[in-house]
Amino acid sequence: MAVKMNFDKDEMLTKLAAIAAESTLINPDYYKLHDVKKGLRDLNGKGVVAGLTEISEILSSEPNEQGVMVPCKGKLSYRGIRIEEIVRGFIEEDRLGFEETAYLLLFGKLPKIQELEDFKTLLADYRKLPLNFVRDIIMKKPSKDMMNLLNRSVLTLYCYDTNPDDIEIKNVLRQSIELISQFPLLAVYGYQTYAHYHLGRSLYIHPPCPDLSTAENFLYLLRADNSYTPLETKLLDLCLVLHAEHGGGNNSSFTTHVVSSSGTDTYSSVSASLGSLKGPRHGGANIMVIKMMADIKKNIKSCSDGDIADYLVKILNKKAFDRTGLIYGLGHAVYSIEDPRATILRGFVEELAKEKNMDEEFRLYSAVERLAPEVIGNLRKIYKGVSANVDFYSGLVYSMLGLPIELYTPLFAIARIVGWSAHRIEELSNKGKIIRPGYTAVADKQTYIPLNKR
């Protein structure tokens, strides 16, 4: 017999939530008192060094003539090669670069012609899902959130793997390449199912084409007529390259290291990293940029510098947009003067804007990028410079490509699964200790009081 409740559950939860939150509030002064680096960053914003990696390197400062470290234009390298060189290499040869980049990150060297062709063939061979997976897993319980769908699908793929828990490198590499190949299918099929069951649109499920690249297949699978232009493919491929990796210290890659250090399986590791990327402070930032820019466009009288700057002030003062006081897409935990990924993307975005007749949209973005750092500097106490980050322009690219906003963060995951895989293999290969940082306890001491005396 069910117990009859004589109180309101929602009211009780509200009360208990307030008690729980109050019981865990920590005095901000304690961080300085105990010399604790909150968020693993010091007061100057520099990250605490928690490990070593050969996968990629991020530099935001360099020594001057006196040997003092000063901010510089951001530098990003994959396996020791500057990202600008990688992009220039495949763009000048008029080819796509994501598969080559994936090979570089996974194996530490640029592939030769035959090695690259063999790797593409391997990806194409794994670019399929288990029999009836779409029907039984994706379509039977469509999700409104594609990151949730990705996470559920990854964990379910564990059940289809005949050797899921083996963490020998050969098996982990096989699992990683499978997931790299499957992510575009999971994301697109999940969206098509959502669009059908929740938005009432026609349902179509295209099989992938083995002769197409990751970027081409994504557009081929997504669009009803399978169409895409060379420039669209080039821009999407470039976004995948720029999002593929960003050092071991970003939240989701660090999650990969932490979880992998416990010896768990690949599917659990990737699931944990997906959970990290789903957060709006990480992978969901470009969605907020799109929403913010639409709000700015709707509420300014003209696109003059004065009107734009005035509205940015309102946003910072929590009087406009989502009232958080944040200008999304501006600022980065590491970069101060320039995010190299945003710099690379900006020029190609301008080209796409002309093809899509969206020059006015691009001018607004350019104006916000130019004006926001000065506005922020005038109203905020900041320890370093502020510049546009990659999220500022990637959302605009996806918008110009006509991609549904529900797929913006999954696209980040489609790229970053490469970096996660490289970091997982690195963690497992080096057989380090389980990652377990220390926490200082600051709770007041209490004595136990018997229940009838409280």
N, C-alpha and C positions, 0 to 999 in steps of 0.2 A: 504494500500500500504506500502510495506516494505521500511524503510529508507535506502538509499544507503550510505554505509560507504566509505569515501575517504581516509582511513588510514589502515595500516596493524595492525590487532588485536594483533598478537603475539608480534610485536614490541612495541605496546602500553602497553601490559601487562608486558613486560620486564621492561619498563621504570617505570611503576607504582609500580611494585614489588620492585624495587630498592628504590623508594621513601618511600614505606610503611616500608621496613626493616630499612632504615635510621631513620625514624621518631620514631621507637620504641627501638632503641639502648639505653641501660642504662649504665652509667658509672660504671664499676665494683667496683670502690672505694666507691660508694654510699652504697653498702651492708655493708661494715665495718662501714661507717659513721653513718648509721641509725640502726646498730646492727640487720640486717636482716639475717635470716638463709636461704640462698638460697638453694632450694631443700629440705627445712625442715631439714637441717643438719648443724651442727656448723663447725667451721674451723678444728676441730679434726675428723670430719666425724661422730660424734655422732648424732643420730636422735633426733629431737625435739619431746618430749612426747606430743602427741595430743589426747590420749584416753587411756582407760583401756580395757583389753580383758582377757577372760578366755580360749580362743580357743587354743592358743599356745604361747610358749615363746622362745626367741632367746637370748643366752648369748655369748658374745665374750670377756668378761673381768670379772675378779673377784678380790676381795681385797687380797693383800698380808699380811704378818705378821704385817706390819706397817699401814694397813688399806688403802693403796693406790691401786686404781684400775689399774690392769695391764692386758695386753692381755692374753687370754688363748685359748686352743683348743675350737672351737665352740661347743655349746651345743644347741640342739633343742628338745623341748618337745611338745607333743600334749596332751592337757588337763592335763598337769602335769606329763606325763609319757615320759621319755626320748625315743627318736626315736630309739636308739640302742636296748632298751629293747623290744619295739614293734616289730621290725624286727626280733630280736632273737627269740621272742615268736612264731611267725608263721613259721619261717624257721626251727626251731628245731622240730616243730610238723609236718613238711613237708606238709604244706598247704599254700594257697594263703591268702594275708592279706589286700587287698584293701577294701573289703566290711566291714571287721572288723574295719579298720581305719576310714572309712566313718561313721560308727555307733558311734565310739568314739568321733569324731569331732562334729557330729550333736547333740549327746545326753549327752556328758560329762562323759560317763562311758564305760567300756569294756562290751560287750554283753555276756550274758550267752549263752549256746549252743542253746537253743530254740529261744532266742531273735535274735541270729545271723541268724538262719535258717528262721525265720519269716521275717527278714529284707531282706534277699536274695530273698525270694519269692515275697516280695513287689516290689523289684527292677526288677525282672523278669517280673512281671505283667505289669509294666509300660514301659518295654523295647520294645516299638512299637511306630510307628508314625501314625498320623491320616490317614484315608483312602485317597489314591491317593496323599498323600503329596509328595512322592518321584517323581511321574510323574509331578504333577502340579507346584511344587515349586523348586525342585532341578534340575530335568532334563530339564525343559523348558528354563532355563537360567543358564547353567553351568558356574561356576566361575573358573578362573585360580588360585584363592587364597582361600584356604580352611577356613581360618579365616574369610574372607569376607562371605563365604558360611554359616559358623556357625552363624555369626551375623545376616545375613538376615533371616535364618531359625528360630532363637530364636525370633526375632521380629514378624515373621509371625505366630508362634505358639500362640502368644497372641490372634490372631483372632479365633483360634480354641478352646480357653479356655472359658467355659461358665461363669466363675467368675474371670476374669483376674486381676481386680483392688482391690480385697479384700486383705488387708494386715494383717488380723488376722493370728496368728501364725499357726493354723491348716491348713489354705489354702496355706500359704507361704511354709510350710513344704511339702504339697502335690505337689506344683509346683516344689519345689527344687528336690524332689526325682524323679519326672518325668524327669526333665532336666538331672539329673545325669545319669539316665537310657538311655536317648535318645541321649546324646552327641556322644557316639561311632558310632551309626547308622548314625547320620548326617554327621560326619566326613568321614566315610568310603564310604557312598553312594555318598557324594559330590566328593570324589576323583575318584571313579569308573566312574562317569559321566564325570568328567574332562578328565580322561585318555581316554575315548571313543571318546568324541567330539573334543578334542584338540590334542590328541596323536595318535588317530586312532587305539586304542586297542579294544579288545572284551569287550562288556559290560555284566557284570553279577551282579545281585543283590541277595545276599543270605538273607533269613530271619534269624533273630537271634535265637539262641537255648536257651530255658528257663533254661536248666540244667547247662549252662556254666557261668563262672564268667565274670566280665567286661573285664579282660585281655584276657581270652580265646575267648570270643565273638568277640573282636576286630580282632584277628588273623583269626578266623573262617570266619568272614565276608569279610576280606580283600583278602584272598588267594583263587584262583580259585578252588583249591582242598580241601579247608577247613583245611589244615594240619598245625600242629605246634607240637613242641617237648615240653616235660615237662620243660626243662631248659629255652627254649624261653619264655614260659608262666611265669615261676618264675621270670625271669629278667624283663619282661614287667610289671608284677604285682608290683615288687619292685620299679620300676621307678614311677609308679602311686602313690604308698605309699609315696615316698620321695618328690613328687611334689604336694601332696594333700593340703598342708598348709605351710605357712611360716610367721606367725605373721601378725598383723593387719596393719603394716606399709609398707609392700611391695606395689608397685604401684597399682596393680589391686585390692588387698584386701582393700586398703585404698579408692580406687574408689568405691568399694561396700559400705563401710561405708558412704562416702560422699553422694552418690546418694540415698541410702536407707534412710538417715536422712531426705530427702525431702518428704518422704512418697510415693514415686512413686511405680509402680508395679514391680513385680519380673523380668519380661522379659526385661524391660528397664534397670533395675539394672545389670542384667547379660550381656546385650548388651554393657553397658558402660565398664564393667570389661573386656570383650572380646576385646574391642577397645584398652584398655590399654595393655593387654597381647600381642596383635599383634605386638607391637613395637619391633624392634630389640634390644633395650636396656633392654627389659624384656623377653618376651617369645621366641623371635626369636634368642636368643644368641647361642643356640646349633647348629643352622644351620650355623652360622658364624664360629663356631669351626671346623665343618666338612670341610667347604670350605678352611679355613686357613690351616688345616692339609694337605689337598690334595695339596695345593700350596707349602707347605714346602717340602713335599715328592717329588714333581716334580722338585724342584729347588736346593736341596742340593746334593752335590757330593757323600756323604756317610752318614750313620747314626751315625757317630762319634760325640762325645760331642762337639768337636771344630766346625765342620761344622754346626751343629744344632744351637749352640750358636751364631755363626756369622750371620746366617740368621735371628735369632730372633732380633739381633741388627738392621738389615736392616728393619725389620718390625716396630720396635719401632721408628726408624729414618724416617719413612714414605717413605722408598725407596723400599718396597716390599709389596706383597699381595694387600690390598685395599688402602694402603697409608693413613690410618687414624692414624697410630701410636699405634694401639691397638693390644695386644695379647689376643684374645678372650678366654674365659673360665678361665682366671687367674684374681684373684681379686674379691672382693665382697664388697658391701656397708657396711656390718656389720662385717663379719668374717675377721680375719687377719691371724691367725696361721693355722686354719683348718676349712673347711666346713664339718661338720659331714656327710652330705648327700653324698659328693664326696668320703669320706673315706669308707663309707658303700658300695658304688657302685663299687669302684675300685676292690675289691677282687672278686666280682661276674663277673665283666667284664673280668678279667683274665681267669676265668673258661670258659666263653663263647668263648673267643678268641681261646682257645685250641680246643673246639668243632667245631668251624668254620674255623680252620686252618688259623687264622689271628694273630698269635703270633708276627709277624714282625710289624704289625700295632699297637699292644698293646705296644711293646717296644718303638716305636716312641713317643706315647702318654706319656709313663712313663718318657722318657728322657726330653720331653718338660716340663712336670710338675716339674721335678727336676731342670732343668736349668733356666727356665724362671724367677723365683723369684729373683735369683742372678743378671740376666741380667737387669731386671727392676730396682732393687735396685741400680745398678751402673749408670743407665742412667736417672732415674727419681727421683724427690724429692717427697717422699711419706710419709704420716703421720702415716701409719701403715703397717704391713706386708702384703705380697701377697701370696695367695695359690690358688690351683685349686678349682673352684666352681662346683656345681652339673652339670652345663651345659657342662663342659669339658668332662665328661664321658657319659652323657645321649645320646648325639648325636652319640657317638661311638657305644653304645648299639643298638640304632635304626638302624644304618648302618649295624651292624653285623646281625641284625634280617632281613635285606633286606627290611626294610620299606622305602617307597618313602619319599624323603625329604619334600615334600609338607605336610606331616602329622606330622612332628616333633612338630611344635607349637600347632596344634590341640590336640596332645597327652597331652601336658602340660595343655590345657584347660579341657580335659576329666578328669584329676586328680584334678585340682584346683577348678573346679565347686563345689567340696565338701567343700573346705575352704571358698569360697565365700558364699555358702549357710549358713554355720555356722555363719559367720560374719554378714550376713544380718539378720538372726534370732536374733543374739545378739543385733544388733543395734535397731531393732524394739521392742524387748522385754524390753529394758531399757528406751524406749521412751525419748531419749535425745533431745537436741536442734538440729536444723538444723546446719550442719557443715559449718561455714563461717569464715575462717581465715581473718585476716586483711592484707591489702597491703598499703604501704606508697607511696603516690604520690610524684614524684620528677620532674614533668614536669615544665618547665619555664612558668611563667604567660604571657598570651597574651591578647590583646584587640581585639574585633571584628572590622574588617575593611569592610566597604560596598563593594559590588562586583565591582562597577565601579571605585573604588579607589585602588584596589589591584595591 
